[in-house]
Amino acid sequence: MLFVHHYIQPISVEGQFLAFATGILFLGIPHGAADLLVANQNANSEKKRFSMLFFFTNYLGRLVGFGAILWFFPLIGNILFIFLAAYHFGETDLHRFRTDTLWGKILVMNYGLVILSIILMPNFNEVRPILLLFKAGFDNLAFINWLDSHRIGLIFSAVVLFLLSVTIYFSKNKELAFSENRYFSIQFLLILVILYNLPMVLGFTFYFVIWHSTLSLKNITSYLRKNSNFNTANRVIRQIVFYSLLAIGGILIFGFTGFMFINNNAIMAYSFLGLAVLTAPHMQVMHDMYHKIRLNQNA
């Protein structure tokens, strides 16, 4: 995407949104649709009885609760969403590191904040109209203007905090292999270069859809296959496809009744809103999964 956009032909806005929507359908939704399966495996790992009723009550309760925060306190809700998403992104990318300690959690958070700042801040001219689609955007126009005028400072602060947390984390974990640290550093720098040079929609498509969702699906598939009920990749995939189709059906119903598809900015805005309300319950399920993966790695 980066090579095509800069050296062959700039990808049109319509092309960017098509790539985003296609990626969400084929990768973004499936990686979230596996939450029921992951939660079931989490319970099995702890030798606990899994209750589908309790899962859906808890999951939908978190979803509705976070939706209420966004509705009644949109500024607080959006800031909370940024931090939750940052932690979730960081925990996924750093799942091989021991991050259950305080400095491990700080490293995870700062990693995600750097990623999001590089996606959003250099392209704030694309973010701004999406925020102003809603009344809450105009109500918080002063804060939006502040973000716009301090975008460079926010990126710099995120990078400095990340480098500080990296230094402290590795000073406390000197036994980590140098080769792993080097691989992590090169990978992270490449991601930042790509994100910084892509428009916001393509950057989010690359990171959330191509990178994050693919990595999550890989980890989920590996995790589920350890359960005797999902001992083949095909069985895992069939289950994920089934729940993905249910989710897509619900999205289409919501989209057409909520005027989601009237223009590109509306699609992006509603997509972010959907991700926001799903982040709270999804993040908890995945956090439990990664905690168990780390326990198995350190066993």
Phi, psi and omega in degrees: 000318181296314181295314181297314185296324186262335189239346179247294180206123177305131180286125183297162178301319179297319178295322178296316181290328176295317178297318180297310183296318179297316180296320178299317182294317188265342181229314184298308180295314180303323183289336174272332182291346180276002185302320179298316180295318180294317180298322177298314179294324177301316179295318179298322180296330180263009181059037179251153177283130180269127178249116179295324179298313179296320180301309183292324178297313180294316183296309181291329177297317177296318181298310180295320180298316179289326175299322179294321177299315179297325183287313185271330181228069189300323181294311178299318181298317180291321177296317178298320178300318179300316182289321177295316179296319179300315181295318180296316178298315181296318181295325179291311182293330183253027186294341179276349180269155175278100187242022178276351177278170179300312182289335174294318179292322178295320177298315179301313181297313182293327175301309180297323180294323176296314180303309183293322180294323180289329177286316191267315190292314179294340182246035186294337175295337175273331181285322186305308181297332177292317178296325184275005174291337185249154179301324180299330178296316179290326178295332181246034183299324180298319179291321178297318177296323178295316177301317182298316184281344182244022186299319181293317179297323180292319176297313181300316180297318180297318181294315180299315179297323179294313180298322178295316181292326176297314181300313181292318182299311183286335175292334179267353180229059185292344182283349179296137185295140179299322182298322178292319178298318181295317179298316179299317182295315180296315180300313182297316179296320178297318178299315181296319179298315180298311183296321183294330185261004177253150171300163186302313183296316179292323178297315179292324177298314179297309188285306186289315186277300188287316185274297188295311184293320178296315179297319179297315179298321177298314180293320180296314181300315179297319181294316183290329183292345176285346176273133183299336179284345180230056187277002175230148180297326181297321179293321177297313183298318180299318179294317180296318179298318180301309182289332177294318179297321176298316180295318180296320177300316178296321179296318180296318178297312180297318184297315182287327179279338182254014177059037182290331191258024184283330176199174184298316181297324179294318178300315181294318182297312180292328176296316178295321178297317178298316178297323182297310183288334179277341185299316184300306180289323181295317182299321181295317179298313182290325177299317178297320180296312182293328176298318179289325176297317180294322178299319180292323180293325184270354182290000000 
